[in-house]
Amino acid sequence: MRYFLDKNGAKTFRLRGEPGDGHVHIAKEVLPQHGVKPLNYADYYDQMFRLKFVRVVEHGNGQVEVEYRGKLTSAQKRFVEELERQGKRVVRVNEVRG
């Protein structure tokens, strides 16, 4: 399952299309709501991270990738901690950019 977490810790899925569609498809629906027009494919991710979204991929084997820039909000931390309490193996990817 693929989704983003907003700064309030809410899952953000694609409104149209198939469940599990890629993160770029989700970003294509979310970013216009924030007045953002990405420059290229990679910029979709950069813009989502600038808006404090967290990229999440839940794998069938219990592993969960959580990618973000900077620090998680309190609500996002609680969400990730709950995943861990459920026995999920959380892999954090945090690239701090200057």
N, C-alpha and C positions, 0 to 999 in steps of 0.2 A: 504494500500500500504506500502510495506517495502523496505527500501533502506538505503544506507549509503551516507553521504556527505563527499567528500574529502576535503582537506584543502583549496581548491579553491572555495568551496561552490557548486560544481557540484554533481548532483545525480549520484550514482553508483548503477546500477541494475545488476541483473544476466544476463549474455549474452545469456545463453542457458536455456532452461526450461521454466516453466510457470511464468508469471508475479506474483509478490507477494510471490514467494518462500522465505523461511526463510533467515535470515541474515547469518547464517552459510554457506548456499549454496553460497551466494554472496562472503563471505570471502574466500571460497575454490577456487574461481576463481581469486580473487584480490591478495591474499597473495603470491602465487607463482611468480607473476609479480614483487614482491619486494624481492624475495629471502628468504621468510619466510616459515618455516615448523612448524606449530603449534604442540604442544606436546599432546594436548587432546582437547575435545569439548570446554571447557571454554577458552582455550588458543586462539581459533579463535577470540573471542571478545577482549581479552587482547591485542593481536597483532594488531588488527584493531585500537584500541584506541591508542596504542603506535605510530601508523603511523598517528595519528591525524584525523582519521575518526570519524564521528558522526553517531550514529545509530538512524534512524528515523522510526516511525510507525505512519501512518496517518489512523485514524479510521473513519468510516462512519458517526459518530455523531459529527464531527468537532474537536475532540480532537486529538492532535498530541504529541506523546512522543518523546522527544529529549534526547538521552543519550550520554554522553561524559565524558572524563577524563581531568582534568586540565581546561584550558581556550579554548574558541572557537576562531578561527581565525577571522579576520575582515570580510572575505567573508562569513563564517558560521554565524556570528552574523547578517549580513545583510539578509541572507536567512531566519533565524528564525524570525527576525523583520518583514519581508514581510509576513510570515505566520500569524503573529499576526494582521497585517494591513488588511489581508483578512478575519479577524474575527475568525480565528482558536483559539482554547483554547490550548495553548502550555504548556505541563508539562515537566519541565526540570529535568533530573536525572543526577547529576554530583557527582561522587564519586572521591574524591581526595585521591590518594594513595601516601604514603611516600616513 
